[in-house]
Amino acid sequence: MNRTNLESKPLPCATTCAITPSTIATDPTVVPKISLLDILRGSKTAVDQLWASLIHRGYFLLCYDAGTPISSVSPTLGAIIETVEGMKSVLTPNTANWPPSQCSVSSGDVYFNERDVPMYRLGYDDGTGGEGGDKDKIREYFRVANGNIPGVGGWREWGREVVRGTCFCSYLADVLLHQTLGPKRRKPKRSQRARWMEPESIDLEEPSSGGVEGGDFSILYAMNYFNTPSSISHASSPSFTGSDGRPLSLREHVDPSLFVIEPVVGRAVGGLEIWDKLGGRWVAADGDGAEAIGCLGEGEDCMAVFVGKAFERAWKSEKSNEPEINATLHRVRQPTKGEIGRPRRAVIYEQKYAEYFE
């Protein structure tokens, strides 16, 4: 199907099914929402929405019903709800102490990125660079490398919920890659789906592989933005000012990755802003009053998704007859007055495969 000839039929942003590809492509007031279950099923309508969102907007929300008791939903939706709730409880706990003890371990394994450059040690990182430096007083991290865990098994110290969340993000990102760039290269791994659908199958005793396997450089981050007066002061230089003059905690940038997924969209404290290509404006993706949160229906939850430079290159190479898709510009704003002293927790998955960096 040629997705460039999309007719304009603006519809309200009340339900995901009401948002057609044409609405996404022509109405900048509508937040692009797509059913997560329909994406996983390969629904034609959902895939058309996906293409329209990436071509015309640069981002989209994957939405699902999180308000129904798990006993009353399908096994797939139940597994999604449990996985996200697990990531919230472990990686974004609503407490003053972060990270939780089970995620405070630093691994002995160094993460080498897609350019074979050593970046950091996996596990917990206080943001100083590991030797008391002054690298980053704004946030701290916890990182899991998808290709560094054998079969995405796990390190016992990191816990089942962390591994399950990584498996889910890996499978979902592969589905999205398959639906956009096609089956030419990688396909969604059944083993990944099995592990997040049936977490008891995860072998927590399996040791680390000590290196990237299968050219998979994908990585899951959990981040804690301090949002303290001192961290705000540290990000007060002109280089932390947005193109619109807004003070930032993380500069405007595009990621090097394929797909980027924020599986846990925070409600309490916001920060992530994504550039909407059609509207020519920044869209608040998380936090109280965020536009993305405001478009959700009762009991609905969502994940924010966009793409990086590797996807932009691959799209231009493999879909030269289609409209361009560019890497998505995004940033993290500084906390509002009411958010100062309240940390912002975020979980982000970056999809990276070696063949897209050659």
C-alpha positions as CSV (number, residue, x, y, z in Angstrom):
1,M,0.0,0.0,0.0
2,N,1.2,3.5,-0.8
3,R,0.8,5.4,2.4
4,T,1.4,8.9,0.9
5,N,-2.1,9.5,-0.4
6,L,-3.9,9.9,2.9
7,E,-7.2,11.7,2.9
8,S,-8.0,14.2,5.6
9,K,-10.9,13.1,7.9
10,P,-10.2,14.7,11.3
11,L,-11.6,12.6,14.1
12,P,-11.6,13.1,17.9
13,C,-8.8,11.6,20.0
14,A,-11.3,9.7,22.2
15,T,-10.4,6.1,21.3
16,T,-7.4,4.5,19.6
17,C,-9.6,2.9,16.9
18,A,-11.1,6.4,16.0
19,I,-7.7,7.7,14.9
20,T,-7.2,6.8,11.2
21,P,-3.9,7.1,9.4
22,S,-5.4,10.2,7.6
23,T,-6.1,11.8,10.9
24,I,-2.6,11.2,12.1
25,A,-1.2,12.6,8.9
26,T,-3.3,15.8,8.7
27,D,-4.5,16.9,12.2
28,P,-1.6,18.2,14.4
29,T,-4.0,18.5,17.4
30,V,-4.4,14.8,17.5
31,V,-1.9,12.7,19.5
32,P,-1.0,9.6,17.3
33,K,-2.3,6.6,19.3
34,I,-2.1,3.0,18.2
35,S,-3.4,-0.1,19.9
36,L,-0.5,-2.1,21.3
37,L,-2.4,-5.4,21.0
38,D,-3.2,-4.6,17.4
39,I,0.5,-4.0,16.7
40,L,1.4,-7.3,18.2
41,R,-1.2,-9.0,16.1
42,G,0.0,-7.4,12.9
43,S,-3.3,-5.6,12.2
44,K,-3.3,-3.8,8.9
45,T,-5.0,-0.7,10.3
46,A,-2.4,-0.6,13.1
47,V,0.5,-0.9,10.7
48,D,-0.9,1.8,8.5
49,Q,-1.2,4.0,11.6
50,L,2.4,3.2,12.5
51,W,3.7,4.3,9.0
52,A,1.6,7.5,9.1
53,S,2.9,8.3,12.6
54,L,6.6,7.9,11.7
55,I,6.3,9.7,8.3
56,H,4.2,12.6,9.4
57,R,4.7,13.0,13.2
58,G,7.9,11.3,14.2
59,Y,6.5,9.5,17.2
60,F,3.4,7.6,18.5
61,L,1.9,6.1,21.6
62,L,1.2,2.4,22.0
63,C,-1.9,2.2,24.2
64,Y,-3.5,-0.6,26.1
65,D,-6.2,-1.2,28.7
66,A,-4.5,-1.3,32.1
67,G,-7.6,-0.8,34.1
68,T,-9.2,-4.2,33.7
69,P,-8.4,-7.0,36.2
70,I,-5.8,-9.4,34.9
71,S,-8.2,-12.3,35.5
72,S,-10.6,-10.8,32.9
73,V,-8.2,-10.1,30.0
74,S,-6.4,-12.1,27.4
75,P,-3.0,-13.8,28.3
76,T,-1.1,-11.3,26.1
77,L,-2.7,-8.2,27.7
78,G,-2.3,-9.8,31.1
79,A,1.4,-10.3,30.5
80,I,1.8,-6.7,29.3
81,I,0.2,-5.3,32.4
82,E,2.3,-7.5,34.7
83,T,5.5,-6.7,32.9
84,V,4.9,-2.9,33.0
85,E,3.9,-3.1,36.6
86,G,7.0,-5.1,37.4
87,M,9.2,-2.5,35.8
88,K,7.4,0.3,37.7
89,S,7.9,-1.5,41.0
90,V,11.6,-2.4,40.5
91,L,13.0,0.3,38.2
92,T,10.8,3.3,39.0
93,P,9.9,2.8,42.7
94,N,7.9,5.6,44.4
95,T,10.4,6.0,47.2
96,A,13.2,8.4,48.1
97,N,15.8,5.6,47.7
98,W,16.9,4.6,44.2
99,P,17.8,2.2,42.9
100,P,16.4,-0.6,45.0
101,S,18.9,-2.9,46.5
102,Q,18.5,-5.7,43.9
103,C,19.4,-3.2,41.2
104,S,22.3,-1.4,43.0
105,V,24.9,-3.8,41.7
106,S,27.5,-2.8,39.2
107,S,28.5,-5.5,36.7
108,G,32.1,-6.4,35.9
109,D,31.1,-6.3,32.2
110,V,31.9,-3.3,30.1
111,Y,29.4,-2.3,27.5
112,F,31.0,-1.9,24.1
113,N,28.7,0.0,21.8
114,E,27.9,-0.5,18.1
115,R,31.2,1.2,17.1
116,D,33.2,-1.1,19.4
117,V,33.8,1.7,21.8
118,P,33.8,0.9,25.6
119,M,31.1,3.1,27.2
120,Y,30.5,2.1,30.8
121,R,30.0,-0.8,33.1
122,L,26.6,-2.4,33.1
123,G,24.3,-2.4,36.1
124,Y,24.2,0.6,38.4
125,D,26.1,3.8,37.5
126,D,26.0,6.8,39.8
127,G,26.7,9.1,36.8
128,T,30.1,10.3,37.9
129,G,32.0,8.0,35.6
130,G,32.9,5.5,38.3
131,E,36.0,7.3,39.7
132,G,34.5,10.2,41.6
133,G,34.5,12.5,38.6
134,D,32.0,15.2,37.7
135,K,30.5,13.6,34.6
136,D,26.8,14.0,35.4
137,K,25.3,15.5,38.6
138,I,21.8,15.5,36.9
139,R,20.9,11.8,36.9
140,E,22.0,8.2,37.8
141,Y,21.5,5.1,35.8
142,F,20.9,1.3,35.7
143,R,21.6,-0.5,32.4
144,V,21.0,-3.9,31.0
145,A,22.4,-4.9,27.6
146,N,20.1,-7.2,25.7
147,G,23.0,-8.9,23.8
148,N,25.1,-9.2,26.9
149,I,22.7,-11.6,28.6
150,P,22.8,-15.2,27.2
151,G,19.5,-15.7,25.4
152,V,18.3,-12.7,27.5
153,G,18.5,-15.0,30.5
154,G,19.6,-13.0,33.4
155,W,22.0,-12.0,36.2
156,R,20.5,-13.3,39.4
157,E,21.2,-10.1,41.3
158,W,19.2,-8.0,38.8
159,G,15.9,-9.9,39.3
160,R,13.2,-11.5,37.2
161,E,11.2,-8.3,36.6
162,V,14.2,-6.5,35.1
163,V,14.9,-9.4,32.7
164,R,11.3,-9.8,31.8
165,G,11.0,-6.1,31.0
166,T,14.0,-6.3,28.8
167,C,12.6,-9.3,27.0
168,F,9.3,-7.5,26.4
169,C,11.0,-4.4,25.0
170,S,13.2,-6.5,22.8
171,Y,10.3,-8.4,21.3
172,L,8.2,-5.3,20.8
173,A,11.0,-3.4,19.1
174,D,11.6,-6.4,16.8
175,V,7.9,-6.5,15.9
176,L,8.0,-2.7,15.0
177,L,11.2,-3.2,12.9
178,H,9.6,-6.1,11.1
179,Q,6.4,-4.1,10.3
180,T,8.3,-1.1,8.9
181,L,11.5,-2.3,7.3
182,G,10.0,-5.7,6.4
183,P,11.2,-9.3,6.9
184,K,14.4,-8.8,5.0
185,R,16.6,-9.0,8.1
186,R,15.6,-9.9,11.6
187,K,12.4,-11.3,12.8
188,P,10.8,-11.1,16.3
189,K,12.3,-13.8,18.4
190,R,9.9,-16.4,19.8
191,S,12.3,-17.0,22.8
192,Q,11.9,-13.3,23.8
193,R,8.1,-13.6,23.6
194,A,8.1,-16.8,25.6
195,R,10.2,-15.2,28.4
196,W,8.0,-12.2,28.9
197,M,4.8,-14.2,28.5
198,E,6.1,-16.9,30.9
199,P,8.6,-15.4,33.2
200,E,9.0,-18.6,35.2
201,S,11.0,-19.9,32.2
202,I,13.7,-17.3,32.8
203,D,16.9,-18.9,34.1
204,L,18.2,-16.4,36.7
205,E,21.2,-18.6,37.4
206,E,22.6,-18.5,33.9
207,P,25.8,-16.5,34.0
208,S,26.6,-13.4,31.9
209,S,28.1,-14.1,28.5
210,G,30.6,-11.3,29.1
211,G,30.1,-9.9,25.6
212,V,27.6,-8.9,22.9
213,E,25.9,-11.9,21.3
214,G,24.5,-12.0,17.7
215,G,25.4,-8.4,17.0
216,D,22.7,-7.2,19.4
217,F,23.8,-3.9,21.0
218,S,20.3,-3.1,22.3
219,I,20.2,-1.7,25.8
220,L,17.6,-0.9,28.5
221,Y,18.2,2.1,30.7
222,A,16.5,3.0,34.0
223,M,17.2,6.6,34.9
224,N,16.7,8.7,38.0
225,Y,16.8,12.5,37.4
226,F,17.5,14.0,40.8
227,N,15.5,17.3,40.2
228,T,17.2,18.8,43.2
229,P,18.3,22.5,43.4
230,S,22.0,21.4,42.9
231,S,21.2,19.3,39.9
232,I,19.2,22.1,38.3
233,S,22.1,24.4,38.9
234,H,24.4,22.0,37.2
235,A,22.3,22.1,34.1
236,S,22.0,25.9,34.1
237,S,24.6,26.6,31.3
238,P,23.5,27.9,27.9
239,S,24.1,24.5,26.4
240,F,21.2,23.2,28.4
241,T,18.8,25.8,26.9
242,G,16.3,24.6,24.3
243,S,15.7,26.1,20.9
244,D,12.7,27.8,22.3
245,G,14.6,29.1,25.3
246,R,13.3,26.5,27.8
247,P,15.8,25.3,30.5
248,L,16.6,21.6,30.0
249,S,18.0,18.7,32.0
250,L,18.9,16.8,28.8
251,R,19.7,18.6,25.6
252,E,17.8,18.3,22.4
253,H,19.1,15.4,20.4
254,V,18.4,12.3,18.3
255,D,19.4,8.8,19.4
256,P,21.8,6.6,17.3
257,S,19.3,3.7,17.5
258,L,16.6,2.0,15.5
259,F,13.4,2.0,17.6
260,V,13.4,3.7,21.0
261,I,10.7,2.7,23.5
262,E,9.7,4.3,26.8
263,P,7.7,1.4,28.2
264,V,6.8,3.2,31.5
265,V,5.3,6.6,30.9
266,G,5.5,8.4,34.2
267,R,2.5,10.2,35.6
268,A,3.8,12.0,38.7
269,V,6.9,13.9,37.5
270,G,7.4,14.7,33.8
271,G,10.2,15.8,31.6
272,L,10.3,14.0,28.2
273,E,9.3,16.2,25.3
274,I,9.1,14.9,21.7
275,W,9.2,17.1,18.6
276,D,6.0,16.8,16.6
277,K,7.0,17.1,12.9
278,L,3.5,18.0,11.6
279,G,2.6,20.4,14.4
280,G,6.1,22.0,14.5
281,R,6.0,21.9,18.3
282,W,7.2,20.1,21.4
283,V,4.8,17.5,22.9
284,A,5.0,16.6,26.6
285,A,5.0,12.8,26.8
286,D,4.9,12.2,30.6
287,G,4.0,13.8,33.9
288,D,1.0,15.6,35.3
289,G,-0.8,17.6,32.6
290,A,1.2,16.1,29.7
291,E,-0.6,16.1,26.4
292,A,0.2,12.4,25.9
293,I,-1.4,11.5,29.2
294,G,-4.3,13.7,28.7
295,C,-5.4,11.9,25.5
296,L,-5.7,8.6,27.2
297,G,-9.1,7.0,28.0
298,E,-10.2,5.8,31.4
299,G,-8.1,2.9,32.5
300,E,-5.8,3.3,29.5
301,D,-2.0,3.3,29.7
302,C,0.6,3.9,27.0
303,M,4.2,3.6,25.9
304,A,6.0,6.3,23.9
305,V,7.9,5.2,20.8
306,F,10.1,7.0,18.3
307,V,13.1,6.3,16.0
308,G,16.9,7.1,15.8
309,K,19.6,7.7,13.2
310,A,20.1,4.0,12.4
311,F,16.4,3.7,11.4
312,E,16.6,6.9,9.3
313,R,19.5,5.5,7.4
314,A,17.9,2.1,6.9
315,W,14.6,3.6,5.8
316,K,16.3,5.8,3.2
317,S,18.2,2.8,1.9
318,E,15.4,0.2,1.8
319,K,12.3,2.4,1.3
320,S,13.6,5.0,-1.2
321,N,10.2,5.2,-2.9
322,E,8.5,6.2,0.3
323,P,8.4,9.6,2.1
324,E,11.4,10.2,4.4
325,I,11.4,9.2,8.0
326,N,13.8,11.2,10.1
327,A,15.3,10.5,13.5
328,T,13.1,12.0,16.2
329,L,14.3,15.0,18.1
330,H,13.6,14.9,21.8
331,R,14.7,16.4,25.1
332,V,14.1,16.4,28.9
333,R,12.9,19.7,30.4
334,Q,13.9,20.9,33.8
335,P,11.4,20.3,36.6
336,T,8.6,22.8,37.2
337,K,8.5,24.7,40.5
338,G,6.2,22.1,42.0
339,E,8.4,19.2,40.8
340,I,11.7,20.4,42.4
341,G,12.8,17.8,45.0
342,R,10.7,15.1,43.4
343,P,12.8,12.7,41.3
344,R,11.8,11.7,37.8
345,R,12.2,8.0,37.0
346,A,12.2,6.8,33.4
347,V,12.8,3.5,31.6
348,I,14.0,3.6,28.0
349,Y,14.9,0.8,25.6
350,E,17.2,1.5,22.6
351,Q,17.2,-1.1,19.8
352,K,20.6,-1.5,18.1
353,Y,21.7,-4.2,15.7
354,A,25.2,-4.4,14.2
355,E,24.1,-4.7,10.6
356,Y,22.4,-1.3,10.8
357,F,25.7,0.4,11.7
358,E,27.9,-1.0,8.9
